[in-house]
Amino acid sequence: MDFFAGPLHLVFVSGQVMLTDEGQYSETCEATGEKKGSSGLCPEQAAKFAAIFATATFLVNGISLPSGLFLDRCGGRAMSGEAMLHPLVGSVCGVARMTRHMLRRTRPCALQQRQRCSPSWASPSLA
């Protein structure tokens, strides 16, 4: 399992640097008024990144038991098929979510309240 958890540790550091440079969670520093330390993070911002890392580590380690049981019961070929299925399902769900979001932005009242909407080009002064 250490083989799979290794990239999490390596990628997290570079991802944290990138997110810090972009100002992610910098609003927590402004809200508390605390100064940034030598690492460039205020304590609240560092706590947010630590929580993300702890959650990711917990999930990677927590999935090892069900994955191992599935591998022992069904074999390597089924495990490979399942591993290929997860990104596919995630991609389909992501596309569906983005499509729904785009439709909400173009026709908000039709999707949310199920009422008839007048077109955006029709103004009451022209009618």
MMTF fields as JSON, N, C-alpha, C and O atoms, coordinates in Angstrom:
{
  "mmtfVersion": "1.0.0",
  "mmtfProducer": "UNKNOWN",
  "numBonds": 507,
  "numAtoms": 508,
  "numGroups": 127,
  "numChains": 1,
  "numModels": 1,
  "chainsPerModel": [1],
  "groupsPerChain": [127],
  "chainIdList": ["A"],
  "bondAtomList": [4, 2, 8, 6, 12, 10, 16, 14, 20, 18, 24, 22, 28, 26, 32, 30, 36, 34, 40, 38, 44, 42, 48, 46, 52, 50, 56, 54, 60, 58, 64, 62, 68, 66, 72, 70, 76, 74, 80, 78, 84, 82, 88, 86, 92, 90, 96, 94, 100, 98, 104, 102, 108, 106, 112, 110, 116, 114, 120, 118, 124, 122, 128, 126, 132, 130, 136, 134, 140, 138, 144, 142, 148, 146, 152, 150, 156, 154, 160, 158, 164, 162, 168, 166, 172, 170, 176, 174, 180, 178, 184, 182, 188, 186, 192, 190, 196, 194, 200, 198, 204, 202, 208, 206, 212, 210, 216, 214, 220, 218, 224, 222, 228, 226, 232, 230, 236, 234, 240, 238, 244, 242, 248, 246, 252, 250, 256, 254, 260, 258, 264, 262, 268, 266, 272, 270, 276, 274, 280, 278, 284, 282, 288, 286, 292, 290, 296, 294, 300, 298, 304, 302, 308, 306, 312, 310, 316, 314, 320, 318, 324, 322, 328, 326, 332, 330, 336, 334, 340, 338, 344, 342, 348, 346, 352, 350, 356, 354, 360, 358, 364, 362, 368, 366, 372, 370, 376, 374, 380, 378, 384, 382, 388, 386, 392, 390, 396, 394, 400, 398, 404, 402, 408, 406, 412, 410, 416, 414, 420, 418, 424, 422, 428, 426, 432, 430, 436, 434, 440, 438, 444, 442, 448, 446, 452, 450, 456, 454, 460, 458, 464, 462, 468, 466, 472, 470, 476, 474, 480, 478, 484, 482, 488, 486, 492, 490, 496, 494, 500, 498, 504, 502],
  "bondOrderList": [1, 1, 1, 1, 1, 1, 1, 1, 1, 1, 1, 1, 1, 1, 1, 1, 1, 1, 1, 1, 1, 1, 1, 1, 1, 1, 1, 1, 1, 1, 1, 1, 1, 1, 1, 1, 1, 1, 1, 1, 1, 1, 1, 1, 1, 1, 1, 1, 1, 1, 1, 1, 1, 1, 1, 1, 1, 1, 1, 1, 1, 1, 1, 1, 1, 1, 1, 1, 1, 1, 1, 1, 1, 1, 1, 1, 1, 1, 1, 1, 1, 1, 1, 1, 1, 1, 1, 1, 1, 1, 1, 1, 1, 1, 1, 1, 1, 1, 1, 1, 1, 1, 1, 1, 1, 1, 1, 1, 1, 1, 1, 1, 1, 1, 1, 1, 1, 1, 1, 1, 1, 1, 1, 1, 1, 1],
  "groupList": [{"groupName": "MET", "atomNameList": ["N", "CA", "C", "O"], "elementList": ["N", "C", "C", "O"], "formalChargeList": [0, 0, 0, 0], "bondAtomList": [1, 0, 2, 1, 3, 2], "bondOrderList": [1, 1, 2], "singleLetterCode": "M", "chemCompType": "L-PEPTIDE LINKING"}, {"groupName": "ASP", "atomNameList": ["N", "CA", "C", "O"], "elementList": ["N", "C", "C", "O"], "formalChargeList": [0, 0, 0, 0], "bondAtomList": [1, 0, 2, 1, 3, 2], "bondOrderList": [1, 1, 2], "singleLetterCode": "D", "chemCompType": "L-PEPTIDE LINKING"}, {"groupName": "PHE", "atomNameList": ["N", "CA", "C", "O"], "elementList": ["N", "C", "C", "O"], "formalChargeList": [0, 0, 0, 0], "bondAtomList": [1, 0, 2, 1, 3, 2], "bondOrderList": [1, 1, 2], "singleLetterCode": "F", "chemCompType": "L-PEPTIDE LINKING"}, {"groupName": "ALA", "atomNameList": ["N", "CA", "C", "O"], "elementList": ["N", "C", "C", "O"], "formalChargeList": [0, 0, 0, 0], "bondAtomList": [1, 0, 2, 1, 3, 2], "bondOrderList": [1, 1, 2], "singleLetterCode": "A", "chemCompType": "L-PEPTIDE LINKING"}, {"groupName": "GLY", "atomNameList": ["N", "CA", "C", "O"], "elementList": ["N", "C", "C", "O"], "formalChargeList": [0, 0, 0, 0], "bondAtomList": [1, 0, 2, 1, 3, 2], "bondOrderList": [1, 1, 2], "singleLetterCode": "G", "chemCompType": "PEPTIDE LINKING"}, {"groupName": "PRO", "atomNameList": ["N", "CA", "C", "O"], "elementList": ["N", "C", "C", "O"], "formalChargeList": [0, 0, 0, 0], "bondAtomList": [1, 0, 2, 1, 3, 2], "bondOrderList": [1, 1, 2], "singleLetterCode": "P", "chemCompType": "L-PEPTIDE LINKING"}, {"groupName": "LEU", "atomNameList": ["N", "CA", "C", "O"], "elementList": ["N", "C", "C", "O"], "formalChargeList": [0, 0, 0, 0], "bondAtomList": [1, 0, 2, 1, 3, 2], "bondOrderList": [1, 1, 2], "singleLetterCode": "L", "chemCompType": "L-PEPTIDE LINKING"}, {"groupName": "HIS", "atomNameList": ["N", "CA", "C", "O"], "elementList": ["N", "C", "C", "O"], "formalChargeList": [0, 0, 0, 0], "bondAtomList": [1, 0, 2, 1, 3, 2], "bondOrderList": [1, 1, 2], "singleLetterCode": "H", "chemCompType": "L-PEPTIDE LINKING"}, {"groupName": "VAL", "atomNameList": ["N", "CA", "C", "O"], "elementList": ["N", "C", "C", "O"], "formalChargeList": [0, 0, 0, 0], "bondAtomList": [1, 0, 2, 1, 3, 2], "bondOrderList": [1, 1, 2], "singleLetterCode": "V", "chemCompType": "L-PEPTIDE LINKING"}, {"groupName": "SER", "atomNameList": ["N", "CA", "C", "O"], "elementList": ["N", "C", "C", "O"], "formalChargeList": [0, 0, 0, 0], "bondAtomList": [1, 0, 2, 1, 3, 2], "bondOrderList": [1, 1, 2], "singleLetterCode": "S", "chemCompType": "L-PEPTIDE LINKING"}, {"groupName": "GLN", "atomNameList": ["N", "CA", "C", "O"], "elementList": ["N", "C", "C", "O"], "formalChargeList": [0, 0, 0, 0], "bondAtomList": [1, 0, 2, 1, 3, 2], "bondOrderList": [1, 1, 2], "singleLetterCode": "Q", "chemCompType": "L-PEPTIDE LINKING"}, {"groupName": "THR", "atomNameList": ["N", "CA", "C", "O"], "elementList": ["N", "C", "C", "O"], "formalChargeList": [0, 0, 0, 0], "bondAtomList": [1, 0, 2, 1, 3, 2], "bondOrderList": [1, 1, 2], "singleLetterCode": "T", "chemCompType": "L-PEPTIDE LINKING"}, {"groupName": "GLU", "atomNameList": ["N", "CA", "C", "O"], "elementList": ["N", "C", "C", "O"], "formalChargeList": [0, 0, 0, 0], "bondAtomList": [1, 0, 2, 1, 3, 2], "bondOrderList": [1, 1, 2], "singleLetterCode": "E", "chemCompType": "L-PEPTIDE LINKING"}, {"groupName": "TYR", "atomNameList": ["N", "CA", "C", "O"], "elementList": ["N", "C", "C", "O"], "formalChargeList": [0, 0, 0, 0], "bondAtomList": [1, 0, 2, 1, 3, 2], "bondOrderList": [1, 1, 2], "singleLetterCode": "Y", "chemCompType": "L-PEPTIDE LINKING"}, {"groupName": "CYS", "atomNameList": ["N", "CA", "C", "O"], "elementList": ["N", "C", "C", "O"], "formalChargeList": [0, 0, 0, 0], "bondAtomList": [1, 0, 2, 1, 3, 2], "bondOrderList": [1, 1, 2], "singleLetterCode": "C", "chemCompType": "L-PEPTIDE LINKING"}, {"groupName": "LYS", "atomNameList": ["N", "CA", "C", "O"], "elementList": ["N", "C", "C", "O"], "formalChargeList": [0, 0, 0, 0], "bondAtomList": [1, 0, 2, 1, 3, 2], "bondOrderList": [1, 1, 2], "singleLetterCode": "K", "chemCompType": "L-PEPTIDE LINKING"}, {"groupName": "ILE", "atomNameList": ["N", "CA", "C", "O"], "elementList": ["N", "C", "C", "O"], "formalChargeList": [0, 0, 0, 0], "bondAtomList": [1, 0, 2, 1, 3, 2], "bondOrderList": [1, 1, 2], "singleLetterCode": "I", "chemCompType": "L-PEPTIDE LINKING"}, {"groupName": "ASN", "atomNameList": ["N", "CA", "C", "O"], "elementList": ["N", "C", "C", "O"], "formalChargeList": [0, 0, 0, 0], "bondAtomList": [1, 0, 2, 1, 3, 2], "bondOrderList": [1, 1, 2], "singleLetterCode": "N", "chemCompType": "L-PEPTIDE LINKING"}, {"groupName": "ARG", "atomNameList": ["N", "CA", "C", "O"], "elementList": ["N", "C", "C", "O"], "formalChargeList": [0, 0, 0, 0], "bondAtomList": [1, 0, 2, 1, 3, 2], "bondOrderList": [1, 1, 2], "singleLetterCode": "R", "chemCompType": "L-PEPTIDE LINKING"}, {"groupName": "TRP", "atomNameList": ["N", "CA", "C", "O"], "elementList": ["N", "C", "C", "O"], "formalChargeList": [0, 0, 0, 0], "bondAtomList": [1, 0, 2, 1, 3, 2], "bondOrderList": [1, 1, 2], "singleLetterCode": "W", "chemCompType": "L-PEPTIDE LINKING"}],
  "groupTypeList": [0, 1, 2, 2, 3, 4, 5, 6, 7, 6, 8, 2, 8, 9, 4, 10, 8, 0, 6, 11, 1, 12, 4, 10, 13, 9, 12, 11, 14, 12, 3, 11, 4, 12, 15, 15, 4, 9, 9, 4, 6, 14, 5, 12, 10, 3, 3, 15, 2, 3, 3, 16, 2, 3, 11, 3, 11, 2, 6, 8, 17, 4, 16, 9, 6, 5, 9, 4, 6, 2, 6, 1, 18, 14, 4, 4, 18, 3, 0, 9, 4, 12, 3, 0, 6, 7, 5, 6, 8, 4, 9, 8, 14, 4, 8, 3, 18, 0, 11, 18, 7, 0, 6, 18, 18, 11, 18, 5, 14, 3, 6, 10, 10, 18, 10, 18, 14, 9, 5, 9, 19, 3, 9, 5, 9, 6, 3],
  "groupIdList": [1, 2, 3, 4, 5, 6, 7, 8, 9, 10, 11, 12, 13, 14, 15, 16, 17, 18, 19, 20, 21, 22, 23, 24, 25, 26, 27, 28, 29, 30, 31, 32, 33, 34, 35, 36, 37, 38, 39, 40, 41, 42, 43, 44, 45, 46, 47, 48, 49, 50, 51, 52, 53, 54, 55, 56, 57, 58, 59, 60, 61, 62, 63, 64, 65, 66, 67, 68, 69, 70, 71, 72, 73, 74, 75, 76, 77, 78, 79, 80, 81, 82, 83, 84, 85, 86, 87, 88, 89, 90, 91, 92, 93, 94, 95, 96, 97, 98, 99, 100, 101, 102, 103, 104, 105, 106, 107, 108, 109, 110, 111, 112, 113, 114, 115, 116, 117, 118, 119, 120, 121, 122, 123, 124, 125, 126, 127],
  "secStructList": [7, 2, 2, 2, 2, 2, 2, 2, 2, 2, 2, 2, 2, 2, 2, 2, 2, 2, 2, 2, 2, 6, 6, 6, 6, 2, 2, 2, 2, 2, 2, 2, 6, 7, 7, 7, 7, 6, 6, 1, 7, 7, 2, 2, 2, 2, 2, 2, 2, 2, 2, 2, 2, 2, 2, 2, 2, 2, 2, 2, 2, 2, 6, 2, 2, 2, 2, 2, 2, 2, 2, 2, 2, 2, 7, 2, 2, 2, 2, 2, 2, 2, 2, 2, 2, 2, 2, 2, 2, 2, 2, 2, 2, 2, 2, 2, 2, 2, 2, 2, 2, 2, 2, 2, 2, 2, 1, 2, 2, 2, 2, 2, 6, 7, 7, 7, 7, 7, 7, 6, 6, 7, 7, 6, 6, 6, 7],
  "xCoordList": [0.816, 0.0, 0.86, 0.416, 2.089, 2.971, 3.26, 3.511, 3.227, 3.467, 2.399, 2.706, 1.147, 0.061, -0.041, -0.497, 0.376, 0.319, 1.488, 1.411, 2.561, 3.739, 3.45, 3.841, 2.782, 2.473, 1.613, 1.726, 0.763, -0.052, 0.845, 0.612, 1.868, 2.775, 3.614, 3.843, 4.071, 4.917, 4.135, 4.625, 2.936, 2.127, 1.536, 1.333, 1.259, 0.622, 1.508, 1.01, 2.801, 3.698, 3.704, 3.583, 3.843, 3.842, 2.461, 2.357, 1.422, 0.075, -0.183, -0.853, 0.343, 0.184, 0.921, 0.411, 2.106, 2.85, 2.071, 1.97, 1.526, 0.755, -0.494, -0.793, -1.217, -2.418, -2.092, -2.86, -0.976, -0.557, -0.224, -0.608, 0.484, 0.817, -0.434, -0.461, -1.469, -2.72, -3.594, -4.62, -3.195, -3.95, -5.114, -6.061, -5.064, -6.143, -6.2, -5.164, -7.365, -7.62, -6.936, -6.752, -6.558, -5.944, -6.974, -6.606, -8.247, -9.28, -9.309, -9.759, -8.834, -8.775, -7.723, -7.882, -6.653, -5.623, -6.161, -5.905, -6.904, -7.444, -8.53, -8.658, -9.315, -10.409, -9.879, -10.441, -8.793, -8.248, -7.213, -6.917, -6.661, -5.663, -4.298, -3.465, -4.057, -2.778, -1.735, -2.063, -0.486, 0.637, 1.061, 0.898, 1.606, 2.116, 3.47, 4.264, 3.724, 4.979, 6.066, 5.942, 7.134, 8.267, 7.912, 8.55, 6.895, 6.482, 5.568, 5.232, 5.163, 4.27, 2.8, 1.927, 2.53, 1.153, 0.837, 1.682, -0.372, -0.818, -1.327, -1.582, -1.476, -1.875, -3.21, -3.351, -4.185, -5.483, -5.368, -5.999, -4.563, -4.348, -3.606, -3.946, -2.607, -1.871, -2.784, -2.653, -3.702, -4.639, -5.572, -5.9, -6.005, -6.867, -6.121, -6.668, -4.867, -4.085, -3.792, -3.784, -3.552, -3.318, -4.562, -4.457, -5.738, -6.992, -7.201, -7.663, -6.858, -6.975, -6.044, -6.442, -4.799, -3.827, -4.255, -4.131, -4.76, -5.188, -6.368, -6.421, -7.309, -8.457, -8.03, -8.495, -7.137, -6.675, -5.908, -6.093, -5.059, -4.313, -5.247, -5.06, -6.248, -7.212, -7.976, -8.188, -8.387, -9.142, -8.288, -8.763, -7.029, -6.142, -5.909, -5.952, -5.664, -5.441, -6.733, -6.702, -7.86, -9.128, -9.644, -10.393, -9.257, -9.742, -8.92, -9.297, -7.812, -6.949, -7.618, -7.444, -8.37, -9.02, -10.089, -10.044, -11.06, -12.039, -11.404, -11.835, -10.383, -9.72, -8.994, -9.03, -8.342, -7.649, -8.612, -8.341, -9.734, -10.732, -11.304, -11.505, -11.565, -12.079, -11.046, -11.391, -9.787, -8.718, -8.571, -8.415, -8.616, -8.498, -9.685, -9.519, -10.873, -12.065, -12.242, -12.599, -11.999, -12.35, -11.153, -11.325, -9.963, -8.781, -8.337, -9.01, -7.182, -6.554, -7.279, -7.325, -7.849, -8.535, -9.777, -10.024, -10.549, -11.736, -11.341, -12.015, -10.233, -9.76, -9.319, -9.583, -8.653, -8.255, -9.465, -9.487, -10.475, -11.704, -12.405, -12.903, -12.446, -13.067, -12.259, -12.829, -10.957, -10.101, -10.28, -10.152, -10.573, -10.825, -12.238, -12.487, -13.158, -14.539, -14.721, -15.545, -13.968, -14.132, -13.863, -14.684, -12.758, -12.575, -13.642, -14.027, -14.119, -15.171, -16.459, -17.081, -16.854, -18.061, -17.875, -18.795, -16.692, -16.42, -16.484, -16.986, -15.982, -16.021, -17.457, -17.831, -18.257, -19.65, -20.406, -21.19, -20.166, -20.831, -20.372, -21.176, -19.095, -18.595, -19.205, -19.558, -19.333, -19.947, -21.414, -21.914, -22.108, -23.52, -23.67, -24.597, -22.776, -22.843, -22.574, -23.267, -21.564, -21.26, -22.396, -22.715, -23.011, -24.129, -25.303, -25.941, -25.582, -26.681, -26.398, -27.3, -25.152, -24.777, -24.937, -25.416, -24.539, -24.682, -26.154, -26.535, -26.981, -28.412, -29.043, -29.931, -28.618, -29.15, -28.784, -29.564, -27.598, -27.186, -27.93, -28.169, -28.303, -28.988, -30.49, -31.128, -31.069, -32.517, -32.78, -33.216, -32.53, -32.617, -34.014, -34.167, -35.031, -36.346, -36.996, -37.832, -36.657, -37.26, -36.81, -37.592, -35.567, -35.075, -35.334, -35.502, -35.371, -35.489, -36.927, -37.264, -37.784, -39.139, -40.189, -41.374, -39.772, -40.673, -41.822, -42.972, -41.517, -42.522, -42.086, -40.929, -43.006, -42.698, -41.891, -42.264, -40.808, -39.923, -40.137, -40.371, -40.055, -40.072, -38.637, -37.708, -38.439, -37.081, -36.389, -37.032, -35.057, -34.305, -34.371, -34.182, -34.638, -34.678, -36.011, -36.127, -37.038, -38.361, -38.436, -38.421, -38.514, -38.62, -40.054, -40.772, -40.49, -41.876, -42.21, -43.369, -41.226, -41.514, -41.837, -42.514, -41.357, -41.623, -42.957, -43.493, -43.488, -44.708, -45.964, -47.063],
  "yCoordList": [-1.191, 0.0, 1.255, 2.317, 1.132, 2.291, 2.776, 3.963, 1.87, 2.256, 3.235, 4.174, 3.024, 3.888, 5.169, 6.193, 5.125, 6.317, 7.255, 8.438, 6.756, 7.584, 8.789, 9.902, 8.609, 9.781, 10.822, 12.015, 10.386, 11.34, 12.288, 13.496, 11.739, 12.557, 13.464, 14.625, 12.946, 13.736, 14.832, 15.952, 14.523, 15.485, 16.543, 17.681, 16.187, 17.137, 18.355, 19.479, 18.143, 19.259, 20.252, 21.457, 19.768, 20.685, 21.306, 22.465, 20.561, 21.116, 22.181, 23.177, 21.98, 22.985, 24.268, 25.361, 24.15, 25.336, 26.092, 27.318, 25.354, 25.986, 26.679, 27.812, 26.001, 26.593, 27.802, 28.763, 27.756, 28.897, 30.086, 31.215, 29.85, 30.93, 31.551, 32.751, 30.742, 31.253, 31.937, 32.525, 31.864, 32.532, 31.731, 32.304, 30.415, 29.573, 29.665, 29.576, 29.836, 29.975, 31.204, 31.262, 32.174, 33.38, 34.231, 35.078, 34.017, 34.771, 34.422, 35.228, 33.227, 32.882, 33.718, 34.036, 34.074, 34.927, 36.337, 36.964, 36.833, 38.187, 38.281, 39.305, 37.212, 37.229, 37.24, 37.91, 36.497, 36.439, 37.524, 37.841, 38.096, 39.152, 38.653, 39.436, 37.348, 36.785, 36.968, 37.037, 37.046, 37.225, 35.878, 34.842, 35.912, 34.694, 34.352, 35.239, 33.069, 32.606, 32.486, 33.018, 31.786, 31.627, 30.77, 30.881, 29.914, 29.066, 29.798, 29.265, 31.017, 31.774, 31.496, 31.96, 30.722, 30.37, 30.912, 30.887, 31.398, 31.739, 30.441, 29.466, 30.415, 29.167, 28.586, 27.368, 29.446, 28.95, 28.325, 27.306, 28.938, 28.421, 27.088, 26.156, 26.987, 25.736, 24.641, 23.479, 25.005, 24.019, 23.486, 22.299, 24.358, 23.901, 22.898, 21.857, 23.222, 22.303, 21.0, 19.936, 21.066, 19.847, 18.977, 17.751, 19.589, 18.819, 18.123, 16.983, 18.814, 18.195, 17.0, 15.941, 17.164, 16.082, 14.904, 13.751, 15.185, 14.11, 13.34, 12.114, 14.054, 13.396, 12.516, 11.385, 13.044, 12.261, 11.025, 9.949, 11.156, 10.015, 8.98, 7.782, 9.426, 8.515, 7.748, 6.542, 8.444, 7.773, 6.768, 5.686, 7.119, 6.185, 4.94, 3.821, 5.129, 3.97, 3.214, 1.996, 3.902, 3.249, 2.39, 1.442, 2.704, 1.929, 0.655, -0.197, 0.522, -0.638, -1.955, -2.959, -1.981, -3.224, -3.681, -4.835, -2.825, -3.306, -3.66, -4.602, -2.91, -3.217, -4.551, -5.335, -4.81, -6.09, -7.256, -8.303, -7.084, -8.157, -8.429, -9.583, -7.364, -7.53, -8.215, -9.074, -7.833, -8.443, -9.921, -10.739, -10.282, -11.692, -12.521, -13.674, -11.942, -12.704, -12.818, -13.886, -11.732, -11.713, -11.826, -12.189, -11.53, -11.665, -10.34, -9.314, -10.413, -9.214, -8.62, -7.4, -9.47, -8.954, -8.148, -7.08, -8.658, -7.923, -6.632, -5.61, -6.689, -5.497, -4.434, -3.249, -4.846, -3.897, -3.294, -2.099, -4.122, -3.613, -2.615, -1.594, -2.906, -1.97, -0.674, 0.415, -0.793, 0.398, 1.275, 2.496, 0.671, 1.459, 2.038, 3.058, 1.393, 1.848, 3.116, 3.967, 3.242, 4.397, 5.737, 6.644, 5.912, 7.202, 7.462, 8.61, 6.412, 6.579, 7.091, 8.026, 6.487, 6.926, 8.349, 9.164, 8.647, 9.999, 11.029, 12.133, 10.685, 11.611, 11.857, 12.993, 10.801, 10.948, 11.82, 12.686, 11.586, 12.417, 13.864, 14.777, 14.09, 15.455, 16.175, 17.35, 15.49, 16.099, 16.402, 17.452, 15.49, 15.723, 16.919, 17.715, 17.043, 18.172, 19.491, 20.48, 19.51, 20.748, 21.131, 22.312, 20.138, 20.414, 20.986, 21.944, 20.399, 20.902, 22.329, 23.165, 22.599, 23.944, 24.953, 26.065, 24.57, 25.468, 25.729, 26.86, 24.692, 24.876, 25.764, 26.553, 25.661, 26.531, 27.984, 28.886, 28.211, 29.587, 30.182, 31.389, 29.362, 29.896, 29.988, 30.907, 29.04, 29.045, 28.786, 27.691, 29.755, 29.472, 29.149, 28.217, 29.875, 29.627, 28.375, 27.774, 27.966, 26.774, 25.515, 24.577, 25.48, 24.282, 24.294, 23.232, 25.461, 25.507, 25.564, 24.891, 26.34, 26.513, 25.877, 25.871, 25.357, 24.707, 25.623, 25.19, 26.843, 27.775, 28.257, 28.103, 28.827, 29.283, 30.57, 31.513, 30.598, 31.765, 32.543, 31.969, 33.831, 34.647, 34.743, 34.751, 34.815, 34.909, 36.165, 37.174, 36.084, 37.209, 38.417, 39.546, 38.205, 39.329, 40.057, 41.175, 39.411, 40.053, 40.896, 40.359, 42.169, 43.052, 43.535, 43.59, 43.889, 44.317, 45.599, 45.822, 46.427, 47.687, 47.471, 48.297, 46.363, 46.082, 45.37, 45.397, 44.752, 43.954, 44.795, 44.254],
  "zCoordList": [0.0, 0.0, 0.0, -0.434, 0.487, 0.494, -0.914, -1.124, -1.878, -3.267, -3.748, -4.483, -3.34, -3.778, -2.955, -3.463, -1.695, -0.849, -1.116, -0.785, -1.704, -1.979, -2.856, -2.502, -3.986, -4.824, -4.114, -4.398, -3.203, -2.451, -1.665, -1.646, -1.017, -0.228, -1.124, -0.787, -2.254, -3.145, -3.853, -3.995, -4.293, -5.04, -4.121, -4.544, -2.877, -1.981, -1.728, -1.661, -1.589, -1.294, -2.448, -2.226, -3.664, -4.804, -5.002, -5.402, -4.734, -4.837, -3.793, -4.068, -2.599, -1.55, -1.908, -1.663, -2.481, -2.906, -3.981, -3.94, -4.933, -6.001, -5.446, -5.822, -4.558, -3.988, -3.106, -3.062, -2.419, -1.608, -2.498, -2.189, -3.596, -4.532, -5.141, -5.413, -5.356, -5.913, -4.869, -5.21, -3.598, -2.542, -2.002, -1.462, -2.136, -1.624, -0.103, 0.556, 0.452, 1.887, 2.486, 3.702, 1.677, 2.228, 2.962, 3.776, 2.689, 3.401, 4.884, 5.698, 5.246, 6.669, 7.39, 8.569, 6.689, 7.286, 7.486, 8.514, 6.508, 6.594, 7.659, 8.33, 7.815, 8.796, 10.228, 11.093, 10.48, 11.831, 12.083, 13.235, 11.024, 11.163, 11.588, 12.045, 11.443, 11.857, 10.769, 9.585, 11.175, 10.253, 9.696, 10.339, 8.496, 7.88, 8.482, 8.795, 8.64, 9.22, 8.174, 7.071, 8.524, 7.613, 6.4, 5.353, 6.537, 5.416, 4.444, 3.386, 4.796, 3.931, 4.196, 3.463, 5.266, 5.627, 7.008, 7.903, 7.177, 8.522, 9.171, 8.464, 10.496, 11.164, 10.69, 10.583, 10.408, 9.93, 8.543, 8.259, 7.685, 6.335, 6.403, 5.674, 7.263, 7.432, 7.971, 7.589, 8.851, 9.39, 8.314, 8.309, 7.398, 6.291, 5.401, 5.037, 5.055, 4.218, 4.951, 4.333, 6.256, 7.036, 7.064, 7.023, 7.132, 7.128, 5.784, 5.734, 4.695, 3.372, 3.266, 2.782, 3.719, 3.651, 4.526, 4.113, 5.731, 6.628, 6.041, 6.138, 5.435, 4.823, 3.652, 3.515, 2.806, 1.662, 2.111, 1.543, 3.11, 3.62, 4.225, 4.015, 4.971, 5.57, 4.491, 4.616, 3.438, 2.381, 1.615, 1.27, 1.347, 0.642, 1.489, 0.976, 2.777, 3.645, 3.918, 4.094, 3.959, 4.237, 3.103, 3.337, 1.88, 0.733, 0.522, -0.283, 1.232, 1.003, 1.413, 0.722, 2.507, 2.93, 1.937, 1.51, 1.543, 0.556, -0.784, -1.449, -1.179, -2.455, -2.379, -3.328, -1.265, -1.095, -1.069, -1.657, -0.391, -0.355, -1.741, -2.12, -2.493, -3.851, -4.746, -5.557, -4.595, -5.385, -5.053, -5.96, -3.776, -3.387, -3.864, -4.262, -3.826, -4.188, -5.704, -6.201, -6.444, -7.864, -8.8, -9.964, -8.334, -9.175, -9.78, -9.677, -10.41, -10.963, -12.151, -12.305, -12.998, -14.184, -13.803, -14.363, -12.857, -12.4, -11.69, -11.821, -10.929, -10.238, -11.239, -11.04, -12.308, -13.347, -14.04, -14.334, -14.303, -14.914, -14.025, -14.499, -12.728, -11.798, -11.719, -11.645, -11.734, -11.674, -12.916, -12.83, -14.061, -15.27, -15.281, -15.923, -14.574, -14.545, -13.707, -14.041, -12.639, -11.744, -12.423, -12.285, -13.149, -13.84, -14.899, -15.122, -15.548, -16.551, -15.907, -16.413, -14.803, -14.103, -13.583, -13.658, -13.057, -12.576, -13.68, -13.47, -14.856, -15.99, -16.449, -16.739, -16.514, -16.922, -15.92, -16.309, -14.631, -13.61, -13.697, -13.506, -13.982, -14.121, -15.303, -15.2, -16.42, -17.6, -17.334, -17.736, -16.659, -16.338, -15.403, -15.555, -14.453, -13.521, -14.226, -13.986, -15.101, -15.83, -16.767, -16.905, -17.417, -18.311, -17.527, -17.963, -16.381, -15.555, -15.081, -15.041, -14.727, -14.297, -15.432, -15.213, -16.636, -17.787, -18.081, -18.384, -17.995, -18.245, -17.194, -17.516, -15.96, -14.914, -15.158, -14.853, -15.708, -15.953, -17.138, -17.165, -18.122, -19.296, -19.096, -19.612, -18.348, -18.105, -16.625, -16.271, -15.755, -14.319, -13.815, -13.025, -14.234, -13.644, -14.218, -13.544, -15.405, -15.99, -15.265, -15.118, -14.812, -14.146, -12.651, -12.051, -12.036, -10.593, -10.108, -9.134, -10.752, -10.258, -11.159, -10.825, -12.267, -13.225, -13.643, -13.72, -13.902, -14.408, -15.785, -16.177, -16.488, -17.831, -17.762, -17.064, -18.475, -18.478, -19.762, -20.826, -19.645, -20.858, -21.352, -20.543, -22.65, -23.168, -22.657, -22.37, -22.549, -22.013, -22.942, -22.489, -24.246, -25.177, -25.14, -25.643, -24.533, -24.48, -23.22, -22.112, -23.369, -22.212, -22.086, -23.085, -20.876, -20.688, -21.456, -21.807, -21.715, -22.418, -23.891, -24.502, -24.47, -25.877, -26.088, -27.196, -25.083, -25.232, -25.301, -25.426]
}
